[in-house]
Amino acid sequence: MIPDFIRLQWVPMALALLAAALFGASTPLAKLLVGEVDPIALAAFLYLGSGIAMVTVKLVRRSSGSEAPIERADWKWLLGSVVAGGVAAPIVLLVSLQNTPAATASLLLAFEGVATSVIAVLVFRESVSRRATVAIVLVTLATILLTRDGSGEWGISLGALGVLAACALWGIDNNLTRSLSGKDPLSIVMVKGLGAGTFSLVLALALGRSLPALSTVLSAMLLGSVSYGMSIVLFIRALRGLGAARTSALFGTAPLAGVVLSFVIFSESLALPFFAALGLSVIAAALLVAEKHSHAHIHESVTHDHRHRHDDGHHSHDHPGMTDRGLTHSHAHTHERLEHEHPHLPDLHHRHGH
């Protein structure tokens, strides 16, 4: 059995870092396809690939009952996530990049993690300690180092403001997804992938963009199934245990994986900024690993449905015929009002104010 303190922090942190690595790998791999696929069409097939992959996995795991299904009350969050992060943000970014210097755009894209954290704290009242705040700042600086384009021109314009708006939309998407993190991540990614991918494909066709050869389409969809689909599934699982701010901070290390893979595929050099960014990211991760947060807090009575075990201190209810309290499963259950003190993060059961 995994000790509670490891399950509390290390496991979701590892999931967030793995999600970042898979997503970061998409950039150099997509670069191999950029010359053959229109950007909007490429985005469509990446998203469609993630959605179709999740449909396939769900069909194979049809009998699994370990995850909570999406219910009517969840659709407002899910549709908001699709519109904000899958549709609006990419369109705003594509339009804005037409009038934004490359260096400015690269640096401003690092604002997504900051936007996610600000929205998490101000709107969703997520607790962020000083240690976590420092970690978020360090990862943001690391991202800036990796995305800095010294050959680009600087300038603040409507296009630059548009890039910031796109990052804010992705920040909204991350926080809306946080509200869904207790539900089946395969279903969430399936809806997001098919919804956003279909919209982008219709948009590409409406704009008269040509579609690539079938082999290229299949390559893009395969890439999307892993770098988008599986990455988002892991991101959602990390959100359950860490909250939006901390998960986004760790996910901000994605460019590191992209740089390493570019070194392998294109023989691009690993320059000083990479090692500086790596050092900042390691320090940030160490700060989050060492974070300890404990105080007396109250759990109000609530009935909900999510993946859980009966040996985690928050799910002491029994089932007829239950023999294994360590079994992971999902069903609607009720928590009675409880007041206690123990180390915790803003996971599913600790999203209280301070």
Long-range contacts (C-beta under 8 A, 24 or more apart in sequence): 1-311, 1-326, 4-312, 4-313, 5-343, 7-241, 7-312, 8-241, 8-343, 8-344, 8-345, 8-347, 9-241, 9-242, 9-288, 9-289, 9-291, 9-345, 10-289, 11-241, 12-237, 12-238, 12-240, 12-241, 12-242, 12-247, 12-347, 13-238, 13-242, 13-250, 13-285, 13-288, 13-289, 15-234, 15-235, 15-237, 15-238, 16-234, 16-235, 16-238, 16-242, 16-246, 16-247, 16-250, 16-251, 17-250, 17-253, 17-285, 18-234, 19-231, 19-232, 19-233, 19-234, 19-235, 19-238, 19-251, 20-231, 20-250, 20-251, 20-252, 20-253, 20-254, 20-256, 20-257, 21-253, 21-254, 21-256, 21-257, 22-226, 22-227, 22-230, 22-231, 22-234, 22-257, 23-227, 23-228, 23-231, 23-251, 23-254, 23-257, 24-253, 24-254, 24-255, 24-256, 24-257, 24-258, 24-261, 25-227, 25-257, 25-258, 25-261, 26-223, 26-224, 26-227, 26-228, 26-231, 26-258, 27-255, 27-258, 27-262, 28-258, 28-261, 28-262, 28-265, 28-266, 29-223, 29-227, 29-261, 29-265, 30-220, 30-223, 31-262, 31-266, 32-265, 33-212, 33-216, 33-219, 33-220, 33-223, 36-212, 36-213, 36-216, 37-212, 37-216, 37-220, 38-204, 38-209, 38-210, 38-212, 39-94, 40-94, 40-200, 40-203, 40-204, 40-207, 40-209, 41-200, 41-201, 41-204, 41-209, 41-210, 41-211, 41-212, 42-220, 43-90, 43-197, 43-200, 44-197, 44-198, 44-199, 44-200, 44-201, 44-203, 44-204, 45-197, 45-201, 45-217, 45-220, 45-221, 45-224, 46-197, 46-220, 46-221, 46-223, 46-224, 46-227, 46-228, 47-86, 47-192, 47-193, 47-194, 47-196, 47-197, 47-200, 47-224, 47-228, 48-193, 48-194, 48-197, 48-198, 48-201, 48-221, 48-224, 49-193, 49-197, 49-220, 49-221, 49-222, 49-223, 49-224, 49-225, 49-228, 49-229, 50-189, 50-192, 50-193, 50-197, 50-224, 50-225, 50-228, 50-229, 50-232, 51-189, 51-190, 51-191, 51-192, 51-193, 51-194, 51-195, 51-197, 51-229, 52-193, 52-194, 52-221, 52-225, 53-193, 53-221, 53-224, 53-225, 53-226, 53-229, 53-230, 54-186, 54-187, 54-189, 54-190, 54-193, 54-229, 54-233, 55-190, 55-194, 57-186, 58-186, 58-187, 58-190, 61-186, 65-329, 65-330, 65-331, 66-307, 66-328, 66-329, 66-330, 67-183, 67-184, 67-185, 67-186, 67-187, 67-307, 67-330, 68-182, 68-183, 68-184, 68-305, 68-306, 68-307, 68-330, 69-183, 69-184, 69-187, 69-305, 70-180, 70-183, 70-184, 70-187, 70-188, 70-191, 71-183, 71-305, 74-180, 74-183, 77-176, 77-177, 77-179, 77-180, 78-176, 78-180, 78-188, 78-191, 78-192, 80-172, 80-176, 81-173, 81-176, 81-177, 81-180, 81-188, 81-192, 82-191, 82-192, 82-195, 82-196, 84-169, 84-170, 84-172, 84-173, 84-176, 85-169, 85-170, 85-172, 85-173, 85-174, 85-176, 85-177, 85-192, 85-196, 86-173, 86-192, 86-195, 86-196, 86-199, 87-195, 87-196, 87-199, 87-200, 88-169, 89-166, 89-167, 89-169, 89-170, 89-173, 90-166, 90-196, 90-200, 91-203, 92-162, 92-165, 92-166, 92-169, 93-162, 93-163, 93-166, 95-162, 96-158, 96-159, 96-160, 96-161, 96-162, 96-163, 96-165, 96-166, 97-159, 97-163, 98-159, 99-157, 99-158, 99-159, 100-155, 100-157, 100-159, 100-160, 100-162, 100-163, 101-152, 101-153, 101-154, 101-155, 102-149, 102-151, 102-152, 102-153, 103-148, 103-149, 103-150, 103-151, 103-152, 103-153, 103-154, 104-152, 104-153, 104-154, 104-155, 104-156, 104-160, 104-163, 105-159, 105-160, 105-163, 106-147, 106-148, 106-149, 106-152, 107-144, 107-147, 107-148, 108-160, 108-163, 108-164, 108-167, 109-143, 109-147, 109-163, 109-167, 110-140, 110-143, 110-144, 110-147, 110-252, 111-163, 111-164, 111-167, 111-168, 112-167, 112-170, 112-171, 112-174, 112-248, 112-252, 113-139, 113-140, 113-143, 113-248, 113-249, 113-251, 113-252, 114-140, 114-167, 114-171, 115-167, 115-168, 115-170, 115-171, 115-172, 116-170, 116-171, 116-174, 116-175, 116-244, 116-245, 116-248, 117-244, 117-245, 117-248, 117-249, 118-171, 119-168, 119-171, 119-172, 119-174, 119-175, 119-244, 120-174, 120-175, 120-178, 120-243, 120-244, 120-245, 120-248, 121-245, 123-175, 124-175, 124-178, 124-179, 124-244, 124-351, 125-351, 125-353, 126-243, 126-244, 126-245, 126-346, 126-351, 127-243, 127-293, 127-346, 127-352, 127-353, 127-354, 128-245, 128-246, 129-291, 129-293, 131-287, 131-288, 131-290, 131-291, 132-245, 132-246, 132-249, 132-287, 132-288, 132-291, 134-284, 134-287, 135-246, 135-249, 135-283, 135-284, 135-285, 135-287, 135-288, 136-245, 136-246, 136-248, 136-249, 136-252, 136-284, 138-280, 138-281, 138-283, 138-284, 138-287, 139-249, 139-250, 139-252, 139-253, 139-280, 139-281, 139-284, 140-252, 141-277, 141-280, 142-252, 142-253, 142-255, 142-256, 142-276, 142-277, 142-278, 142-280, 142-281, 142-284, 143-252, 143-255, 143-277, 145-273, 145-274, 145-276, 145-277, 145-280, 146-255, 146-256, 146-259, 146-273, 146-274, 146-277, 147-255, 148-273, 171-248, 174-244, 174-247, 174-248, 175-244, 177-235, 177-236, 177-239, 177-244, 178-239, 178-243, 178-244, 178-247, 180-236, 181-236, 181-237, 181-239, 181-240, 181-348, 182-240, 182-304, 182-305, 182-306, 182-307, 182-348, 183-306, 185-232, 185-233, 185-236, 185-237, 186-233, 188-232, 188-236, 189-228, 189-229, 189-232, 189-233, 189-236, 192-232, 193-224, 193-228, 193-229, 197-224, 240-306, 240-307, 240-347, 240-348, 241-345, 241-347, 242-345, 242-346, 242-347, 243-345, 243-346, 243-347, 243-351, 245-346, 246-288, 246-345, 246-346, 249-284, 249-288, 250-284, 250-285, 250-288, 252-281, 253-281, 253-285, 256-281, 291-345, 292-343, 293-343, 293-344, 293-345, 294-341, 294-342, 294-343, 294-344, 295-341, 295-354, 296-339, 296-340, 296-341, 297-339, 297-340, 297-341, 297-344, 297-350, 297-352, 298-337, 298-338, 298-339, 298-352, 299-335, 299-337, 299-338, 299-339, 299-349, 300-337, 301-334, 301-335, 301-336, 301-337, 302-334, 302-335, 303-332, 303-333, 303-334, 303-335, 304-332, 304-333, 304-335, 305-330, 305-331, 305-332, 305-333, 306-330, 306-348, 308-333, 313-342, 314-349
